[in-house]
Amino acid sequence: MAIIRFILGKIILFFNWLFTPKGMVRSPEQQASVDALSSSLTLYHYEACPFCVKVRRAMKRLSLTIDTRDVKREPSAKEQLLAGGGNLKVPCLRIQNDGGEVEWMYESGDIIAYLESRFSAPSAS
């Protein structure tokens, strides 16, 4: 089973590389604003997880610079996810609000909807 998972993971990553989406084009000022807003976000993921790839593709389409942490390869990321989010489930978006409160969002569809609602407008302010 591990071999099948490994092969499927490599196929997913290959097709993700082959069909990489184009990023949204913003003015330098708008992109700087988006970068500042997205600096409070962290995506916990597995490299070859299809749902994680789906979220990372949405990030690419929206030209978002979000810190990513691979839970399989970084033991500290795994500990942070378990301590903060409570579940070892990916993808998970850590959202730190302006008041310092932290929210952990699971489910790729919810994460993508959140990112699109917050960052899809050209002004994204």
MMTF fields as JSON, N, C-alpha, C and O atoms, coordinates in Angstrom:
{
  "mmtfVersion": "1.0.0",
  "mmtfProducer": "UNKNOWN",
  "numBonds": 499,
  "numAtoms": 500,
  "numGroups": 125,
  "numChains": 1,
  "numModels": 1,
  "chainsPerModel": [1],
  "groupsPerChain": [125],
  "chainIdList": ["A"],
  "bondAtomList": [4, 2, 8, 6, 12, 10, 16, 14, 20, 18, 24, 22, 28, 26, 32, 30, 36, 34, 40, 38, 44, 42, 48, 46, 52, 50, 56, 54, 60, 58, 64, 62, 68, 66, 72, 70, 76, 74, 80, 78, 84, 82, 88, 86, 92, 90, 96, 94, 100, 98, 104, 102, 108, 106, 112, 110, 116, 114, 120, 118, 124, 122, 128, 126, 132, 130, 136, 134, 140, 138, 144, 142, 148, 146, 152, 150, 156, 154, 160, 158, 164, 162, 168, 166, 172, 170, 176, 174, 180, 178, 184, 182, 188, 186, 192, 190, 196, 194, 200, 198, 204, 202, 208, 206, 212, 210, 216, 214, 220, 218, 224, 222, 228, 226, 232, 230, 236, 234, 240, 238, 244, 242, 248, 246, 252, 250, 256, 254, 260, 258, 264, 262, 268, 266, 272, 270, 276, 274, 280, 278, 284, 282, 288, 286, 292, 290, 296, 294, 300, 298, 304, 302, 308, 306, 312, 310, 316, 314, 320, 318, 324, 322, 328, 326, 332, 330, 336, 334, 340, 338, 344, 342, 348, 346, 352, 350, 356, 354, 360, 358, 364, 362, 368, 366, 372, 370, 376, 374, 380, 378, 384, 382, 388, 386, 392, 390, 396, 394, 400, 398, 404, 402, 408, 406, 412, 410, 416, 414, 420, 418, 424, 422, 428, 426, 432, 430, 436, 434, 440, 438, 444, 442, 448, 446, 452, 450, 456, 454, 460, 458, 464, 462, 468, 466, 472, 470, 476, 474, 480, 478, 484, 482, 488, 486, 492, 490, 496, 494],
  "bondOrderList": [1, 1, 1, 1, 1, 1, 1, 1, 1, 1, 1, 1, 1, 1, 1, 1, 1, 1, 1, 1, 1, 1, 1, 1, 1, 1, 1, 1, 1, 1, 1, 1, 1, 1, 1, 1, 1, 1, 1, 1, 1, 1, 1, 1, 1, 1, 1, 1, 1, 1, 1, 1, 1, 1, 1, 1, 1, 1, 1, 1, 1, 1, 1, 1, 1, 1, 1, 1, 1, 1, 1, 1, 1, 1, 1, 1, 1, 1, 1, 1, 1, 1, 1, 1, 1, 1, 1, 1, 1, 1, 1, 1, 1, 1, 1, 1, 1, 1, 1, 1, 1, 1, 1, 1, 1, 1, 1, 1, 1, 1, 1, 1, 1, 1, 1, 1, 1, 1, 1, 1, 1, 1, 1, 1],
  "groupList": [{"groupName": "MET", "atomNameList": ["N", "CA", "C", "O"], "elementList": ["N", "C", "C", "O"], "formalChargeList": [0, 0, 0, 0], "bondAtomList": [1, 0, 2, 1, 3, 2], "bondOrderList": [1, 1, 2], "singleLetterCode": "M", "chemCompType": "L-PEPTIDE LINKING"}, {"groupName": "ALA", "atomNameList": ["N", "CA", "C", "O"], "elementList": ["N", "C", "C", "O"], "formalChargeList": [0, 0, 0, 0], "bondAtomList": [1, 0, 2, 1, 3, 2], "bondOrderList": [1, 1, 2], "singleLetterCode": "A", "chemCompType": "L-PEPTIDE LINKING"}, {"groupName": "ILE", "atomNameList": ["N", "CA", "C", "O"], "elementList": ["N", "C", "C", "O"], "formalChargeList": [0, 0, 0, 0], "bondAtomList": [1, 0, 2, 1, 3, 2], "bondOrderList": [1, 1, 2], "singleLetterCode": "I", "chemCompType": "L-PEPTIDE LINKING"}, {"groupName": "ARG", "atomNameList": ["N", "CA", "C", "O"], "elementList": ["N", "C", "C", "O"], "formalChargeList": [0, 0, 0, 0], "bondAtomList": [1, 0, 2, 1, 3, 2], "bondOrderList": [1, 1, 2], "singleLetterCode": "R", "chemCompType": "L-PEPTIDE LINKING"}, {"groupName": "PHE", "atomNameList": ["N", "CA", "C", "O"], "elementList": ["N", "C", "C", "O"], "formalChargeList": [0, 0, 0, 0], "bondAtomList": [1, 0, 2, 1, 3, 2], "bondOrderList": [1, 1, 2], "singleLetterCode": "F", "chemCompType": "L-PEPTIDE LINKING"}, {"groupName": "LEU", "atomNameList": ["N", "CA", "C", "O"], "elementList": ["N", "C", "C", "O"], "formalChargeList": [0, 0, 0, 0], "bondAtomList": [1, 0, 2, 1, 3, 2], "bondOrderList": [1, 1, 2], "singleLetterCode": "L", "chemCompType": "L-PEPTIDE LINKING"}, {"groupName": "GLY", "atomNameList": ["N", "CA", "C", "O"], "elementList": ["N", "C", "C", "O"], "formalChargeList": [0, 0, 0, 0], "bondAtomList": [1, 0, 2, 1, 3, 2], "bondOrderList": [1, 1, 2], "singleLetterCode": "G", "chemCompType": "PEPTIDE LINKING"}, {"groupName": "LYS", "atomNameList": ["N", "CA", "C", "O"], "elementList": ["N", "C", "C", "O"], "formalChargeList": [0, 0, 0, 0], "bondAtomList": [1, 0, 2, 1, 3, 2], "bondOrderList": [1, 1, 2], "singleLetterCode": "K", "chemCompType": "L-PEPTIDE LINKING"}, {"groupName": "ASN", "atomNameList": ["N", "CA", "C", "O"], "elementList": ["N", "C", "C", "O"], "formalChargeList": [0, 0, 0, 0], "bondAtomList": [1, 0, 2, 1, 3, 2], "bondOrderList": [1, 1, 2], "singleLetterCode": "N", "chemCompType": "L-PEPTIDE LINKING"}, {"groupName": "TRP", "atomNameList": ["N", "CA", "C", "O"], "elementList": ["N", "C", "C", "O"], "formalChargeList": [0, 0, 0, 0], "bondAtomList": [1, 0, 2, 1, 3, 2], "bondOrderList": [1, 1, 2], "singleLetterCode": "W", "chemCompType": "L-PEPTIDE LINKING"}, {"groupName": "THR", "atomNameList": ["N", "CA", "C", "O"], "elementList": ["N", "C", "C", "O"], "formalChargeList": [0, 0, 0, 0], "bondAtomList": [1, 0, 2, 1, 3, 2], "bondOrderList": [1, 1, 2], "singleLetterCode": "T", "chemCompType": "L-PEPTIDE LINKING"}, {"groupName": "PRO", "atomNameList": ["N", "CA", "C", "O"], "elementList": ["N", "C", "C", "O"], "formalChargeList": [0, 0, 0, 0], "bondAtomList": [1, 0, 2, 1, 3, 2], "bondOrderList": [1, 1, 2], "singleLetterCode": "P", "chemCompType": "L-PEPTIDE LINKING"}, {"groupName": "VAL", "atomNameList": ["N", "CA", "C", "O"], "elementList": ["N", "C", "C", "O"], "formalChargeList": [0, 0, 0, 0], "bondAtomList": [1, 0, 2, 1, 3, 2], "bondOrderList": [1, 1, 2], "singleLetterCode": "V", "chemCompType": "L-PEPTIDE LINKING"}, {"groupName": "SER", "atomNameList": ["N", "CA", "C", "O"], "elementList": ["N", "C", "C", "O"], "formalChargeList": [0, 0, 0, 0], "bondAtomList": [1, 0, 2, 1, 3, 2], "bondOrderList": [1, 1, 2], "singleLetterCode": "S", "chemCompType": "L-PEPTIDE LINKING"}, {"groupName": "GLU", "atomNameList": ["N", "CA", "C", "O"], "elementList": ["N", "C", "C", "O"], "formalChargeList": [0, 0, 0, 0], "bondAtomList": [1, 0, 2, 1, 3, 2], "bondOrderList": [1, 1, 2], "singleLetterCode": "E", "chemCompType": "L-PEPTIDE LINKING"}, {"groupName": "GLN", "atomNameList": ["N", "CA", "C", "O"], "elementList": ["N", "C", "C", "O"], "formalChargeList": [0, 0, 0, 0], "bondAtomList": [1, 0, 2, 1, 3, 2], "bondOrderList": [1, 1, 2], "singleLetterCode": "Q", "chemCompType": "L-PEPTIDE LINKING"}, {"groupName": "ASP", "atomNameList": ["N", "CA", "C", "O"], "elementList": ["N", "C", "C", "O"], "formalChargeList": [0, 0, 0, 0], "bondAtomList": [1, 0, 2, 1, 3, 2], "bondOrderList": [1, 1, 2], "singleLetterCode": "D", "chemCompType": "L-PEPTIDE LINKING"}, {"groupName": "TYR", "atomNameList": ["N", "CA", "C", "O"], "elementList": ["N", "C", "C", "O"], "formalChargeList": [0, 0, 0, 0], "bondAtomList": [1, 0, 2, 1, 3, 2], "bondOrderList": [1, 1, 2], "singleLetterCode": "Y", "chemCompType": "L-PEPTIDE LINKING"}, {"groupName": "HIS", "atomNameList": ["N", "CA", "C", "O"], "elementList": ["N", "C", "C", "O"], "formalChargeList": [0, 0, 0, 0], "bondAtomList": [1, 0, 2, 1, 3, 2], "bondOrderList": [1, 1, 2], "singleLetterCode": "H", "chemCompType": "L-PEPTIDE LINKING"}, {"groupName": "CYS", "atomNameList": ["N", "CA", "C", "O"], "elementList": ["N", "C", "C", "O"], "formalChargeList": [0, 0, 0, 0], "bondAtomList": [1, 0, 2, 1, 3, 2], "bondOrderList": [1, 1, 2], "singleLetterCode": "C", "chemCompType": "L-PEPTIDE LINKING"}],
  "groupTypeList": [0, 1, 2, 2, 3, 4, 2, 5, 6, 7, 2, 2, 5, 4, 4, 8, 9, 5, 4, 10, 11, 7, 6, 0, 12, 3, 13, 11, 14, 15, 15, 1, 13, 12, 16, 1, 5, 13, 13, 13, 5, 10, 5, 17, 18, 17, 14, 1, 19, 11, 4, 19, 12, 7, 12, 3, 3, 1, 0, 7, 3, 5, 13, 5, 10, 2, 16, 10, 3, 16, 12, 7, 3, 14, 11, 13, 1, 7, 14, 15, 5, 5, 1, 6, 6, 6, 8, 5, 7, 12, 11, 19, 5, 3, 2, 15, 8, 16, 6, 6, 14, 12, 14, 9, 0, 17, 14, 13, 6, 16, 2, 2, 1, 17, 5, 14, 13, 3, 4, 13, 1, 11, 13, 1, 13],
  "groupIdList": [1, 2, 3, 4, 5, 6, 7, 8, 9, 10, 11, 12, 13, 14, 15, 16, 17, 18, 19, 20, 21, 22, 23, 24, 25, 26, 27, 28, 29, 30, 31, 32, 33, 34, 35, 36, 37, 38, 39, 40, 41, 42, 43, 44, 45, 46, 47, 48, 49, 50, 51, 52, 53, 54, 55, 56, 57, 58, 59, 60, 61, 62, 63, 64, 65, 66, 67, 68, 69, 70, 71, 72, 73, 74, 75, 76, 77, 78, 79, 80, 81, 82, 83, 84, 85, 86, 87, 88, 89, 90, 91, 92, 93, 94, 95, 96, 97, 98, 99, 100, 101, 102, 103, 104, 105, 106, 107, 108, 109, 110, 111, 112, 113, 114, 115, 116, 117, 118, 119, 120, 121, 122, 123, 124, 125],
  "secStructList": [7, 2, 2, 2, 2, 2, 2, 2, 2, 2, 2, 2, 2, 2, 2, 2, 2, 2, 6, 7, 7, 7, 7, 7, 7, 7, 7, 2, 2, 2, 2, 2, 2, 2, 2, 2, 2, 2, 6, 6, 3, 3, 3, 3, 3, 7, 6, 6, 7, 2, 2, 2, 2, 2, 2, 2, 2, 2, 2, 2, 2, 6, 6, 7, 7, 7, 3, 3, 3, 3, 6, 6, 6, 7, 2, 2, 2, 2, 2, 2, 2, 2, 2, 2, 6, 1, 1, 7, 7, 1, 1, 3, 3, 3, 3, 3, 7, 6, 6, 1, 7, 3, 3, 3, 3, 3, 1, 2, 2, 2, 2, 2, 2, 2, 2, 2, 2, 2, 2, 7, 1, 1, 1, 7, 7],
  "xCoordList": [0.814, 0.0, 0.864, 0.511, 1.99, 2.879, 3.46, 3.643, 3.745, 4.291, 3.251, 3.575, 2.018, 0.941, 0.754, 0.616, 0.752, 0.602, 1.765, 1.561, 2.976, 4.159, 4.035, 4.285, 3.651, 3.526, 2.415, 2.601, 1.279, 0.182, 0.589, 0.242, 1.309, 1.786, 2.679, 2.543, 3.592, 4.485, 3.702, 4.025, 2.679, 1.844, 1.101, 1.047, 0.534, -0.168, 0.769, 0.4, 1.978, 2.943, 3.395, 3.606, 3.542, 3.931, 2.864, 3.176, 1.607, 0.532, 0.324, -0.041, 0.553, 0.479, 1.559, 1.3, 2.751, 3.841, 3.531, 3.748, 3.02, 2.743, 1.663, 1.755, 0.655, -0.479, -0.569, -1.653, 0.555, 0.582, -0.256, -0.086, -1.172, -2.007, -1.21, -0.189, -1.69, -1.076, -1.611, -2.773, -0.759, -1.143, -1.881, -1.761, -2.64, -3.354, -2.348, -1.38, -2.574, -1.677, -2.287, -3.433, -1.493, -1.903, -0.823, 0.305, -1.177, -0.162, 0.777, 0.39, 1.984, 2.917, 2.34, 2.576, 1.591, 1.002, -0.061, -0.117, -0.902, -1.934, -1.309, -1.76, -0.265, 0.382, 1.032, 0.998, 1.62, 2.23, 1.17, 1.413, -0.002, -1.106, -1.572, -1.807, -1.703, -2.116, -1.065, -1.406, 0.212, 1.29, 1.249, 1.475, 0.962, 0.876, -0.295, -0.168, -1.436, -2.607, -2.383, -2.818, -1.71, -1.514, -0.37, -0.174, 0.384, 1.494, 1.011, 1.792, -0.27, -0.821, -1.402, -2.041, -1.179, -1.714, -0.589, 0.514, -0.886, 0.046, -0.746, -1.771, -0.265, -0.915, -0.115, 1.067, -0.767, -0.186, -0.655, -1.851, 0.278, -0.065, 0.867, 1.86, 0.511, 1.407, 1.7, 0.818, 2.911, 3.307, 2.421, 1.989, 2.145, 1.442, -0.03, -0.675, -0.573, -2.0, -2.812, -2.585, -3.758, -4.518, -5.314, -5.467, -5.811, -6.569, -5.643, -6.022, -4.429, -3.432, -2.963, -2.772, -2.778, -2.403, -3.492, -3.194, -4.733, -5.866, -5.793, -6.015, -5.489, -5.373, -4.163, -4.259, -3.031, -1.836, -2.044, -1.508, -2.819, -3.132, -3.995, -3.806, -4.931, -5.75, -4.87, -5.055, -3.915, -2.981, -2.194, -1.986, -1.764, -1.013, -1.884, -1.437, -3.137, -4.051, -4.287, -4.419, -4.339, -4.594, -3.309, -3.359, -2.161, -0.85, -0.627, -0.253, -0.862, -0.714, 0.618, 1.028, 1.269, 2.491, 2.127, 2.102, 1.852, 1.446, 2.503, 2.929, 2.915, 3.885, 3.278, 2.137, 4.041, 3.565, 4.471, 5.68, 3.861, 4.604, 4.171, 2.998, 5.134, 4.869, 4.88, 5.924, 3.727, 3.548, 4.28, 4.675, 4.465, 5.187, 6.683, 7.352, 7.207, 8.662, 9.179, 10.38, 8.298, 8.714, 8.024, 6.849, 8.731, 8.119, 7.549, 6.527, 8.19, 7.678, 6.341, 5.475, 6.171, 4.899, 3.788, 2.659, 4.115, 3.15, 2.706, 1.519, 3.676, 3.358, 2.508, 1.562, 2.832, 2.059, 0.619, -0.321, 0.458, -0.882, -1.704, -2.869, -1.109, -1.819, -2.153, -3.258, -1.2, -1.408, -2.43, -3.277, -2.355, -3.241, -4.577, -5.628, -4.534, -5.76, -6.468, -7.688, -5.709, -6.297, -6.396, -6.629, -6.227, -6.315, -5.104, -4.61, -4.629, -3.559, -4.232, -4.244, -4.79, -5.551, -5.115, -5.017, -4.858, -4.442, -5.352, -5.955, -5.469, -4.858, -5.532, -6.7, -4.765, -5.279, -4.657, -3.438, -5.505, -5.041, -5.119, -6.182, -3.972, -3.916, -4.09, -3.309, -5.126, -5.452, -5.286, -5.975, -4.355, -4.186, -4.87, -4.457, -5.918, -6.685, -5.92, -4.901, -6.409, -5.752, -5.612, -4.644, -6.562, -6.512, -5.607, -5.513, -4.939, -4.048, -4.728, -4.068, -6.058, -6.79, -6.432, -6.231, -6.356, -5.976, -7.149, -7.793, -7.411, -8.455, -7.786, -6.909, -8.2, -7.66, -8.766, -9.807, -8.556, -9.575, -9.144, -8.112, -9.954, -9.73, -10.647, -11.496, -10.487, -11.281, -10.844, -10.933, -10.378, -9.858, -10.895, -10.559, -12.132, -13.179, -13.409, -13.576, -13.418, -13.589, -12.398, -12.57, -11.199, -9.984, -9.983, -9.708, -10.287, -10.301, -11.374, -11.136, -12.556, -13.628, -13.196, -13.46, -12.536, -12.043, -11.027, -11.127, -10.051, -9.016, -9.603, -9.22, -10.533, -11.151, -11.99, -11.977, -12.717, -13.548, -12.692, -13.101, -11.534, -10.678, -9.716, -9.364, -9.282, -8.202, -8.513, -7.636, -9.701, -9.916, -10.133, -9.843, -10.633, -10.839, -9.481, -8.549, -9.349, -8.056, -7.491, -6.274, -8.344, -7.818, -7.423, -6.453, -8.169, -7.902, -7.548, -6.658, -8.199, -7.92, -9.034, -8.963],
  "yCoordList": [-1.189, 0.0, 1.263, 2.256, 1.228, 2.389, 2.696, 3.86, 1.655, 1.859, 2.52, 3.429, 2.071, 2.659, 4.126, 4.983, 4.41, 5.785, 6.656, 7.8, 6.105, 6.822, 7.152, 8.283, 6.163, 6.351, 7.356, 8.245, 7.221, 8.172, 9.585, 10.552, 9.702, 11.008, 11.659, 12.849, 10.881, 11.414, 11.81, 12.812, 11.036, 11.378, 12.694, 13.561, 12.84, 14.071, 15.264, 16.304, 15.124, 16.231, 16.55, 17.714, 15.533, 15.755, 16.553, 17.54, 16.132, 16.844, 18.246, 19.171, 18.398, 19.729, 20.63, 21.792, 20.093, 20.856, 21.16, 22.278, 20.154, 20.281, 21.327, 22.081, 21.366, 22.267, 23.332, 23.607, 23.92, 24.948, 26.136, 26.646, 26.593, 27.74, 29.044, 29.167, 29.995, 31.317, 32.12, 31.991, 32.935, 33.764, 35.023, 35.474, 35.575, 36.819, 37.962, 37.994, 38.893, 40.036, 41.232, 41.615, 41.804, 42.985, 44.047, 43.75, 45.283, 46.333, 46.03, 45.311, 46.554, 46.298, 46.705, 46.029, 47.803, 48.256, 47.269, 46.933, 46.81, 45.837, 44.535, 43.944, 44.079, 42.823, 42.959, 42.024, 44.111, 44.333, 44.278, 43.742, 44.831, 44.79, 43.354, 42.942, 42.603, 41.197, 40.393, 39.564, 40.638, 39.933, 40.22, 39.326, 41.46, 41.825, 41.101, 40.611, 41.034, 40.355, 38.845, 38.215, 38.268, 36.815, 36.374, 35.175, 37.315, 36.939, 36.327, 35.7, 36.506, 35.936, 34.537, 33.979, 33.973, 32.656, 31.636, 31.954, 30.406, 29.291, 28.068, 27.731, 27.408, 26.195, 24.983, 24.857, 24.095, 22.81, 21.804, 21.708, 21.052, 20.198, 18.999, 18.896, 18.09, 17.036, 17.388, 17.872, 17.153, 17.547, 16.938, 17.651, 15.64, 14.958, 14.692, 13.972, 15.236, 15.072, 15.822, 17.013, 15.146, 15.816, 17.029, 18.008, 16.972, 18.102, 19.271, 20.434, 18.951, 19.988, 20.628, 21.842, 19.811, 20.337, 21.288, 22.343, 20.917, 21.76, 23.134, 24.158, 23.159, 24.425, 25.214, 26.424, 24.549, 25.255, 25.83, 26.894, 25.139, 25.666, 26.924, 27.88, 26.922, 28.124, 29.27, 30.413, 28.975, 30.0, 30.576, 31.786, 29.714, 30.149, 31.027, 32.079, 30.596, 31.38, 32.769, 33.744, 32.855, 34.125, 34.896, 35.967, 34.363, 34.99, 35.297, 36.41, 34.289, 34.454, 33.874, 32.794, 34.601, 34.115, 33.71, 34.536, 32.438, 31.906, 30.905, 30.044, 31.03, 30.096, 28.695, 28.507, 27.707, 26.324, 25.475, 25.695, 24.506, 23.592, 22.166, 21.812, 21.363, 19.972, 19.13, 18.935, 18.646, 17.924, 16.58, 16.092, 15.977, 14.701, 14.878, 14.023, 15.965, 16.161, 17.021, 17.027, 17.743, 18.634, 18.214, 18.522, 17.521, 17.091, 18.249, 18.086, 19.406, 20.555, 21.033, 21.481, 20.94, 21.325, 20.37, 20.791, 19.099, 18.097, 18.409, 18.349, 18.743, 19.087, 20.344, 20.398, 21.366, 22.609, 22.353, 22.889, 21.534, 21.227, 20.494, 20.822, 19.521, 18.776, 19.661, 19.59, 20.491, 21.35, 22.445, 22.743, 23.04, 24.155, 23.736, 24.145, 22.914, 22.509, 21.343, 21.209, 20.506, 19.372, 18.105, 17.035, 18.19, 17.021, 16.955, 17.984, 15.756, 15.556, 15.292, 14.17, 16.365, 16.285, 17.455, 18.586, 17.183, 18.235, 18.234, 17.206, 19.346, 20.629, 21.323, 21.087, 22.174, 22.979, 24.371, 24.516, 25.374, 26.752, 27.381, 27.433, 27.859, 28.58, 30.06, 30.646, 30.656, 32.054, 32.81, 32.541, 33.764, 34.611, 35.943, 36.678, 36.243, 37.469, 38.675, 38.526, 39.861, 41.095, 41.18, 41.75, 40.623, 40.661, 39.603, 39.5, 38.813, 37.775, 36.432, 35.451, 36.372, 35.103, 34.205, 34.676, 32.907, 31.95, 31.026, 30.506, 30.834, 29.915, 28.873, 29.2, 27.628, 26.532, 26.058, 25.595, 26.166, 25.809, 24.562, 24.55, 23.521, 22.277, 22.262, 23.141, 21.305, 21.08, 22.0, 23.223, 21.408, 22.167, 23.119, 24.25, 22.689, 23.546, 24.789, 25.885, 24.618, 25.762, 26.714, 27.933, 26.155, 26.972, 27.778, 28.978, 27.128, 27.818, 28.898, 29.998, 28.594, 29.6, 30.804, 31.946, 30.555, 31.641, 32.492, 33.719, 31.846, 32.578, 33.383, 34.532, 32.782, 33.493, 34.673, 35.735, 34.492, 35.591, 36.736, 37.895, 36.429, 37.454, 38.097, 39.266, 37.338, 37.821, 37.861, 38.252, 37.481, 37.387, 38.733, 38.869, 39.736, 41.052, 41.677, 41.538, 42.362, 42.954, 43.872, 43.927, 44.586, 45.469, 44.691, 45.046, 43.626, 42.729, 43.48, 43.052, 44.557, 45.316, 45.184, 45.76],
  "zCoordList": [0.0, 0.0, 0.0, -0.636, 0.707, 0.758, -0.618, -0.975, -1.382, -2.728, -3.625, -4.389, -3.534, -4.34, -3.965, -4.838, -2.666, -2.194, -2.695, -3.101, -2.661, -3.133, -4.622, -5.036, -5.414, -6.863, -7.175, -8.006, -6.523, -6.745, -6.34, -7.018, -5.257, -4.814, -5.855, -6.141, -6.421, -7.455, -8.703, -9.342, -9.057, -10.213, -9.95, -10.822, -8.756, -8.39, -8.478, -9.023, -7.948, -7.974, -9.403, -9.742, -10.228, -11.618, -12.355, -13.022, -12.239, -12.929, -12.349, -13.074, -11.064, -10.464, -11.076, -11.388, -11.243, -11.854, -13.316, -13.783, -14.04, -15.467, -15.746, -16.715, -14.903, -15.116, -14.019, -13.506, -13.667, -12.624, -13.052, -14.16, -12.18, -12.55, -12.551, -11.874, -13.31, -13.328, -12.156, -11.771, -11.607, -10.479, -10.911, -12.051, -9.986, -10.2, -10.278, -9.518, -11.192, -11.339, -10.606, -10.845, -9.716, -8.965, -9.115, -9.508, -8.799, -8.763, -7.598, -6.677, -7.616, -6.509, -5.146, -4.145, -5.111, -3.851, -3.364, -2.181, -4.297, -3.94, -3.475, -2.494, -4.176, -3.787, -2.418, -1.618, -2.143, -0.827, 0.267, 1.348, -0.018, 0.948, 1.175, 2.311, 0.094, 0.189, 0.953, 1.796, 0.656, 1.361, 2.858, 3.674, 3.213, 4.635, 5.3, 6.422, 4.607, 5.167, 5.268, 6.232, 4.278, 4.271, 5.18, 5.38, 5.729, 6.611, 7.925, 8.641, 8.243, 9.474, 9.253, 10.145, 8.064, 7.717, 7.601, 7.157, 8.006, 7.853, 7.406, 7.998, 6.358, 5.873, 6.319, 6.003, 7.055, 7.441, 6.399, 6.126, 5.814, 4.68, 4.588, 5.307, 3.672, 3.197, 1.747, 1.036, 1.308, -0.039, -1.13, -2.036, -1.058, -2.14, -1.849, -2.611, -0.794, -0.491, -1.547, -1.758, -2.218, -3.283, -2.782, -3.512, -1.567, -1.031, -0.7, -0.841, -0.261, 0.015, -1.288, -1.352, -2.328, -3.637, -4.131, -4.691, -3.926, -4.33, -3.646, -4.293, -2.366, -1.626, -2.121, -2.323, -2.317, -2.787, -4.185, -4.498, -5.034, -6.363, -6.248, -7.0, -5.316, -5.09, -4.606, -5.025, -3.727, -3.255, -4.438, -4.519, -5.34, -6.517, -7.418, -7.876, -7.675, -8.509, -7.93, -8.67, -6.599, -5.919, -5.62, -5.015, -6.039, -5.806, -4.329, -3.958, -3.496, -2.054, -1.587, -2.013, -0.72, -0.094, 1.331, 2.243, 1.497, 2.8, 3.248, 2.478, 4.491, 5.061, 5.048, 5.472, 4.562, 4.545, 5.423, 5.499, 6.08, 6.941, 6.62, 6.744, 6.208, 5.857, 7.128, 7.75, 7.494, 8.75, 8.746, 9.805, 7.568, 7.492, 7.653, 8.234, 7.15, 7.132, 8.28, 8.551, 8.953, 10.043, 11.345, 11.543, 12.225, 13.487, 14.304, 14.972, 14.26, 15.019, 14.456, 15.207, 13.135, 12.517, 12.956, 13.211, 13.04, 13.5, 14.926, 15.246, 15.777, 17.174, 17.256, 18.042, 16.449, 16.441, 16.005, 16.592, 14.974, 14.469, 15.525, 15.746, 16.164, 17.21, 18.409, 18.947, 18.826, 19.993, 19.704, 20.546, 18.526, 18.21, 17.644, 18.138, 16.597, 15.916, 16.58, 16.477, 17.255, 17.953, 17.135, 17.696, 15.817, 14.945, 14.035, 13.576, 13.775, 12.803, 11.458, 10.951, 10.902, 9.66, 8.788, 9.262, 7.529, 6.606, 5.391, 5.083, 4.696, 4.977, 6.161, 6.469, 6.8, 7.908, 7.801, 7.715, 7.808, 7.732, 9.112, 9.73, 9.585, 10.856, 10.547, 9.799, 11.133, 10.887, 12.195, 13.179, 12.189, 13.373, 13.075, 12.178, 13.837, 13.65, 14.175, 14.851, 13.865, 14.298, 15.809, 16.312, 16.529, 17.985, 18.592, 19.815, 17.754, 18.248, 18.453, 18.795, 18.246, 18.373, 17.192, 16.072, 17.465, 16.425, 16.138, 17.05, 14.853, 14.388, 13.499, 12.699, 13.64, 12.833, 11.901, 12.366, 10.605, 9.616, 8.85, 8.179, 8.966, 8.23, 7.007, 6.859, 6.162, 4.95, 3.818, 3.928, 2.742, 1.61, 1.025, 0.673, 0.916, 0.361, 1.201, 0.667, 2.52, 3.418, 3.333, 3.337, 3.257, 3.183, 1.888, 1.905, 0.769, -0.52, -0.541, -1.039, -0.004, 0.051, 0.88, 0.503, 2.002, 2.851, 2.09, 2.082, 1.452, 0.725, -0.424, -0.64, -1.164, -2.284, -1.808, -2.43, -0.71, -0.221, 0.309, 0.246, 0.821, 1.417, 0.424, 0.577, -0.605, -1.457, -2.953, -3.724, -3.405, -4.847, -5.52, -6.709, -4.8, -5.403, -5.713, -4.92, -6.852, -7.205, -6.118, -5.938, -5.395, -4.363, -3.114, -2.446, -2.79, -1.656, -0.389, 0.345, -0.12, 1.098, 2.097, 3.182]
}
